Structures are given as C-alpha cells and as structure tokens.
Amino acid sequence: MKLRTNILSLLAVTLLAATACDDDYIFEESAAERIEQGLERYEKALLDGKTWIMEYYPSESLKYGGWIYVLRFDEGHRVRAWFEGSTFADNTYVETTYAVEYATGPMLKFVDYNDYLHFFAFPGDYGYQGLEGDYEFSFMRIDPGPGIIIRGSKTANDMRLTLLPSGYEPEEYVEAVRESQRIVTPTTLKFMVNGKQVGTLTRENAFVEDDFEQYAASKTWTLSYTCQIQTTDPQGNPVFDGQGNPVCYDKEVNDRLTFIHYPDHTMKLYEPYTFQGLLDGISGQTMQTLAWKQGTTPAADHFVCTDSFYEIKFVQ
C-alpha cells in the first residue's frame, strides 16, 4: 500500500511538472503576442491623434517647472516637435525619429538628438546630468478624452499627452502658452483665504522668455504661511490641555510650488498641494489650479484657485 502511494505521488509530481512546462511555453507565446498587440495599440493611438500636447516635467524634484511641447507623429516614425522654450532654443520646430518598442515595458523613445526633445536630458552647459530630464518614456495607459500617460525613465515623473485643440496650429498654441505667462507680472502676491491674508506667494522673477534660467524661475513659486501643528507625546499621541483643547506650536511653512501653464491663463501644479497644520479652516484641503483674473485695473489682477471649496485668492 505504501509503495502504491509513493508511485501515485511521484506520478502526480511528474504530471504537474509537465503541465507547468506546457503552461510556461504557452505563456511565453501569448506574452509575446500581448507585447506586440500593446505596442501596436500605443503606436496606433499616437498616429490616430497625430498632433499632441505633451506636458513635460524635467527633474525628479520638479525644480525647473512644467513645459509644453506640441508633437506631430507620422507613419514613417518621424515626429515634429514645437517647444514653448523655442524663444531661447533658437528653432521654430525640430524633426526627429521616434520609436515605440518594448524594453522594461512598452516605451516611447525619441531616438536622434535634437535641440528640443533632448534639451533637458543631455549633458552640456548645465553639467554631466544636464537638466535631469527624460527622452525615453514608459507608456502607462490610454485615458478617455483621449489622453496618453507616459512616465519618464529617469525622473519617474508622469507626463500627459492630450490632443491639440481644434482651431490651433502648433505655433499658435505654444505662443498662447507664453502669452499666458507674460500677462502675470507680479513676483509677490498675498495669499488670501475667505478675504483674510494668511501668507504670501512669491517667485524669484517675472517671466523672461529669452533666458532659460529666468524662464524656469518664473514657473516656480514659494508659498509661505504660518500654521499650527498639534504637539504629540513621545509615543506619537496628540496632546490636549486640561480643557480638552489641542496643544499646538507654530510652524513656518515655505513650500516650493512648480506650475505648468496653459493658453487659457491658468497654471496647474504637477499634483495637488495639501495645506499643512491648522490654517483658518483649510487644514488638509488641497489646491492645484490657479486662474489669472483681470481686474478693473492692473493692480486688481489676481489668481483664483478653481478647485477648492474655499475662496482662495492670490492678490497684489
């Protein structure tokens, strides 16, 4: 009986191993097919859309701001690029080769060096790492809209591709992006919540379009305010006074905010900003998009947060 049991066990193990080998062989074939189908899907999406806006974020720390490219793909694996920084990169557009291929996953690569698509990525005047940008991207997903999300290989920053709106030529779109930045001239604004000033929004310089350093600095603002942080005991538990009120201390916040600009006079953070501590009722609330509103006089021009339940403004 024991011998029969051992034989049956050995037979079961052998059959299981054989089945696993068959599954591996089938999986390898189907995986290759799935890879090819995935590449074809992304390639078709790029060609069907033809002309795309790319929201590009160099540097893992986002220290250079967000930048707009317009990309036009063709079936010969050529891509024509327009760049909002053409005012300092000295070209109207550039054309280069692109590839959709499989590496660590389905990827979009800009193959040949050019002054636009490799501006942030290659060594040069800004050191051996360049400006810490990407020219190879992993495809993440296709969104309704339509849109395509790609992720930088070096920065791991997500970039968004959306269709060029009807009525715009590429040159017109990038010029409208620049104009959206020109009209915002202040370098210091008051941070207002429900009509009360709680801090400031400042930047190093206003928009300067023919110098990269100043152009990039104008995209990066510092949000400053004082908030209250609840004290905790050595075990991390919140501390309350004898009346049950939280015991707090003041914290000075100076957070860098990096924006990308659109033609409709709005600028948007890479991801939503969450207000820290206890701050006039907006603790834990977020903001991401600011719209520049023109007042009756230039001094009355201001930013309004468009995605908050609270009245958040940045005024002169």
C-alpha positions as CSV (number, residue, x, y, z in Angstrom):
1,M,0.0,0.0,0.0
2,K,2.9,2.4,0.9
3,L,4.6,1.5,-2.4
4,R,1.4,2.3,-4.3
5,T,1.0,5.6,-2.5
6,N,4.6,6.6,-3.3
7,I,4.2,5.7,-7.0
8,L,1.0,7.7,-7.3
9,S,2.7,10.7,-5.6
10,L,5.6,10.5,-8.0
11,L,3.3,10.3,-10.9
12,A,1.4,13.4,-9.7
13,V,4.6,15.4,-9.3
14,T,5.7,14.4,-12.8
15,L,2.4,15.3,-14.4
16,L,2.4,18.7,-12.5
17,A,5.9,19.4,-13.8
18,A,4.9,18.6,-17.3
19,T,1.8,20.8,-17.1
20,A,3.9,23.6,-15.7
21,C,6.3,23.3,-18.7
22,D,3.4,23.4,-21.1
23,D,1.9,26.4,-19.4
24,D,5.3,28.2,-19.5
25,Y,5.6,27.5,-23.2
26,I,2.0,28.7,-23.9
27,F,2.6,31.8,-21.6
28,E,5.7,32.8,-23.4
29,E,4.0,32.7,-26.8
30,S,0.9,34.6,-25.6
31,A,3.1,37.1,-23.7
32,A,5.0,37.9,-26.9
33,E,1.7,38.3,-28.7
34,R,0.4,40.6,-26.0
35,I,3.5,42.7,-26.1
36,E,3.2,43.1,-29.8
37,Q,-0.5,44.0,-29.5
38,G,0.3,46.5,-26.8
39,L,2.9,48.2,-28.9
40,E,0.5,48.3,-31.9
41,R,-2.2,49.8,-29.7
42,Y,0.1,52.7,-28.5
43,E,1.5,53.3,-31.9
44,K,-2.0,53.5,-33.4
45,A,-3.1,55.9,-30.7
46,L,-0.2,58.2,-31.4
47,L,-0.9,58.1,-35.2
48,D,-4.7,58.4,-34.9
49,G,-4.3,61.5,-32.7
50,K,-1.5,62.8,-34.9
51,T,-0.8,66.1,-33.1
52,W,-0.5,66.0,-29.3
53,I,0.3,68.4,-26.5
54,M,2.9,66.9,-24.1
55,E,3.1,68.2,-20.5
56,Y,6.7,67.6,-19.7
57,Y,8.3,67.8,-16.2
58,P,12.1,67.5,-16.1
59,S,13.9,66.8,-12.8
60,E,12.7,64.4,-10.2
61,S,12.4,67.4,-7.8
62,L,10.4,69.4,-10.4
63,K,12.8,72.3,-9.9
64,Y,12.6,73.6,-13.5
65,G,8.8,73.8,-13.7
66,G,6.5,72.2,-16.3
67,W,6.9,72.7,-20.0
68,I,4.7,72.4,-23.1
69,Y,5.6,70.6,-26.3
70,V,3.5,70.0,-29.3
71,L,4.3,66.7,-31.1
72,R,3.1,65.6,-34.5
73,F,3.7,61.9,-35.3
74,D,3.7,60.3,-38.8
75,E,3.8,56.7,-40.1
76,G,7.5,57.0,-41.1
77,H,8.4,57.1,-37.4
78,R,9.2,60.8,-37.6
79,V,8.0,63.3,-35.0
80,R,7.9,67.0,-35.4
81,A,8.2,69.0,-32.2
82,W,7.4,72.5,-31.1
83,F,8.6,73.8,-27.8
84,E,7.5,76.7,-25.6
85,G,11.2,77.3,-24.9
86,S,11.9,77.9,-28.6
87,T,12.5,81.6,-27.6
88,F,15.8,80.6,-26.1
89,A,16.5,77.3,-28.1
90,D,16.6,79.1,-31.4
91,N,14.4,77.0,-33.6
92,T,10.8,77.1,-34.8
93,Y,10.4,73.3,-34.7
94,V,12.6,70.3,-34.9
95,E,12.0,66.9,-36.5
96,T,13.5,63.6,-35.4
97,T,13.0,59.8,-35.3
98,Y,10.8,58.2,-32.6
99,A,10.3,54.5,-31.7
100,V,7.6,52.6,-29.9
101,E,9.3,49.5,-28.6
102,Y,9.5,47.1,-25.7
103,A,12.2,47.3,-23.1
104,T,11.1,47.2,-19.4
105,G,7.6,47.6,-20.9
106,P,6.1,49.4,-23.8
107,M,8.1,52.6,-24.4
108,L,8.2,55.8,-26.4
109,K,11.7,56.9,-27.3
110,F,13.0,60.0,-29.1
111,V,15.9,58.4,-30.9
112,D,18.0,61.1,-32.6
113,Y,19.4,64.1,-30.7
114,N,17.6,67.4,-31.3
115,D,17.6,70.8,-29.6
116,Y,14.1,70.5,-28.2
117,L,13.2,66.9,-27.1
118,H,16.7,66.4,-25.6
119,F,17.1,69.9,-24.2
120,F,16.6,68.8,-20.6
121,A,18.2,65.4,-20.9
122,F,21.7,65.7,-22.3
123,P,24.9,67.0,-20.7
124,G,26.1,70.4,-21.6
125,D,26.2,73.8,-20.0
126,Y,24.3,72.5,-17.0
127,G,26.6,69.7,-16.0
128,Y,27.0,66.0,-16.8
129,Q,23.4,65.2,-15.9
130,G,22.1,68.1,-18.0
131,L,18.8,69.4,-16.6
132,E,17.8,65.9,-15.3
133,G,15.2,65.4,-18.0
134,D,13.9,62.4,-20.0
135,Y,13.8,61.3,-23.6
136,E,12.6,57.8,-23.0
137,F,9.2,57.1,-21.5
138,S,7.2,54.1,-20.4
139,F,3.6,54.0,-21.6
140,M,1.3,53.8,-18.6
141,R,-2.2,53.9,-20.0
142,I,-4.6,55.4,-22.5
143,D,-7.3,57.6,-20.9
144,P,-10.6,58.7,-22.3
145,G,-10.5,62.1,-23.8
146,P,-8.4,60.8,-25.4
147,G,-5.1,61.1,-23.5
148,I,-2.0,59.0,-23.0
149,I,0.0,58.9,-19.8
150,I,3.8,58.3,-20.1
151,R,6.4,58.1,-17.4
152,G,10.0,59.4,-17.6
153,S,12.6,56.6,-17.3
154,K,15.0,58.7,-15.1
155,T,12.6,61.0,-13.2
156,A,9.6,58.7,-12.9
157,N,7.5,61.8,-13.5
158,D,4.2,61.2,-15.2
159,M,3.7,63.3,-18.4
160,R,0.3,63.7,-20.1
161,L,-0.4,63.7,-23.8
162,T,-3.6,65.3,-25.0
163,L,-4.9,66.2,-28.4
164,L,-4.1,69.7,-29.8
165,P,-7.4,71.6,-29.6
166,S,-9.2,72.4,-32.8
167,G,-8.6,75.9,-34.1
168,Y,-4.9,75.9,-33.0
169,E,-1.8,75.4,-35.1
170,P,1.2,74.2,-33.1
171,E,3.0,77.5,-33.3
172,E,-0.1,79.3,-32.2
173,Y,-0.6,77.0,-29.2
174,V,3.0,77.5,-27.8
175,E,2.7,81.2,-28.3
176,A,-0.6,81.3,-26.4
177,V,1.2,79.4,-23.6
178,R,3.9,82.0,-23.5
179,E,1.3,84.8,-23.6
180,S,-0.5,83.2,-20.6
181,Q,2.8,83.7,-18.7
182,R,3.6,87.2,-19.9
183,I,0.4,88.7,-18.5
184,V,1.3,87.6,-14.9
185,T,3.8,90.3,-14.0
186,P,3.9,90.3,-10.1
187,T,6.6,88.5,-8.2
188,T,4.8,88.8,-4.8
189,L,1.1,88.1,-4.1
190,K,-0.9,88.0,-0.9
191,F,-2.3,84.6,0.0
192,M,-5.9,85.2,0.9
193,V,-8.5,82.7,2.4
194,N,-12.1,83.9,2.6
195,G,-10.9,87.5,2.5
196,K,-8.2,87.2,5.1
197,Q,-4.4,87.2,4.4
198,V,-2.7,84.2,5.7
199,G,0.6,84.2,3.8
200,T,2.3,85.1,0.6
201,L,3.1,83.6,-2.8
202,T,6.5,84.8,-4.2
203,R,8.9,83.9,-7.0
204,E,12.4,85.0,-8.0
205,N,11.5,86.9,-11.1
206,A,8.7,87.5,-13.6
207,F,8.5,85.8,-17.0
208,V,11.6,86.3,-19.1
209,E,11.3,84.4,-22.4
210,D,14.8,84.6,-23.9
211,D,16.8,83.2,-20.9
212,F,16.3,79.7,-19.7
213,E,17.2,80.2,-16.0
214,Q,14.9,83.2,-15.6
215,Y,12.2,81.5,-17.7
216,A,12.3,78.4,-15.4
217,A,12.5,80.5,-12.2
218,S,9.2,82.3,-13.2
219,K,7.4,78.9,-13.1
220,T,8.4,78.2,-9.6
221,W,6.7,80.0,-6.6
222,T,7.2,79.8,-2.9
223,L,4.0,79.6,-0.8
224,S,4.7,80.9,2.7
225,Y,2.4,80.8,5.7
226,T,2.3,80.1,9.4
227,C,0.2,77.2,10.7
228,Q,-0.3,75.4,13.9
229,I,0.8,71.8,14.4
230,Q,-0.6,69.8,17.3
231,T,2.0,68.6,19.8
232,T,2.5,64.9,20.3
233,D,3.9,63.0,23.2
234,P,6.9,60.6,23.0
235,Q,4.6,57.8,21.8
236,G,3.2,60.0,19.0
237,N,-0.2,60.6,20.6
238,P,-1.8,64.1,20.3
239,V,-1.5,66.3,23.4
240,F,-4.6,68.2,24.8
241,D,-4.8,70.7,27.7
242,G,-6.9,70.4,30.8
243,Q,-10.0,71.7,28.9
244,G,-9.6,69.2,26.1
245,N,-8.2,71.7,23.6
246,P,-5.3,70.6,21.4
247,V,-1.8,71.9,22.4
248,C,-0.2,73.4,19.3
249,Y,3.0,75.1,18.2
250,D,3.5,77.5,15.3
251,K,5.3,76.2,12.1
252,E,6.6,78.4,9.4
253,V,5.9,76.9,6.0
254,N,7.9,77.8,2.9
255,D,6.9,75.3,0.2
256,R,8.1,75.4,-3.4
257,L,5.2,75.1,-5.9
258,T,6.0,74.2,-9.5
259,F,3.5,75.1,-12.2
260,I,2.8,74.4,-15.9
261,H,0.9,77.0,-17.9
262,Y,-2.0,76.7,-20.4
263,P,-3.3,79.1,-23.0
264,D,-6.4,79.9,-21.0
265,H,-4.5,81.9,-18.4
266,T,-4.4,79.1,-15.9
267,M,-1.4,77.4,-14.3
268,K,-1.5,74.0,-12.7
269,L,0.6,72.1,-10.2
270,Y,2.1,68.7,-11.1
271,E,0.0,67.3,-8.3
272,P,-2.4,68.8,-5.7
273,Y,-0.9,70.8,-2.9
274,T,-2.2,69.9,0.6
275,F,-2.2,72.7,3.2
276,Q,-0.4,71.9,6.4
277,G,-1.4,72.0,10.0
278,L,-4.3,74.1,11.4
279,L,-4.8,77.0,9.0
280,D,-8.0,79.0,9.0
281,G,-10.2,76.0,8.4
282,I,-8.5,74.7,5.3
283,S,-6.2,72.2,7.0
284,G,-5.9,69.1,4.9
285,Q,-7.6,70.8,1.9
286,T,-5.9,70.8,-1.5
287,M,-5.4,73.1,-4.4
288,Q,-4.0,72.5,-7.9
289,T,-5.2,75.0,-10.5
290,L,-5.0,78.8,-10.4
291,A,-6.7,81.1,-12.9
292,W,-5.4,84.6,-13.6
293,K,-8.3,87.1,-13.5
294,Q,-8.0,90.6,-14.8
295,G,-9.5,93.3,-12.6
296,T,-10.7,96.8,-13.4
297,T,-7.1,98.0,-13.1
298,P,-3.8,96.0,-13.5
299,A,-3.3,96.3,-9.7
300,A,-6.5,94.4,-9.2
301,D,-5.4,91.4,-11.3
302,H,-5.2,88.2,-9.2
303,F,-5.1,84.5,-9.1
304,V,-8.2,82.4,-8.1
305,C,-8.0,78.8,-7.0
306,T,-10.5,77.0,-9.2
307,D,-10.6,73.6,-7.5
308,S,-11.2,74.4,-3.8
309,F,-14.4,74.7,-1.8
310,Y,-12.9,77.7,-0.1
311,E,-12.3,81.2,-1.5
312,I,-8.6,81.1,-2.1
313,K,-7.0,84.1,-3.9
314,F,-3.6,85.5,-4.5
315,V,-3.8,89.2,-4.9
316,Q,-1.5,92.2,-5.3
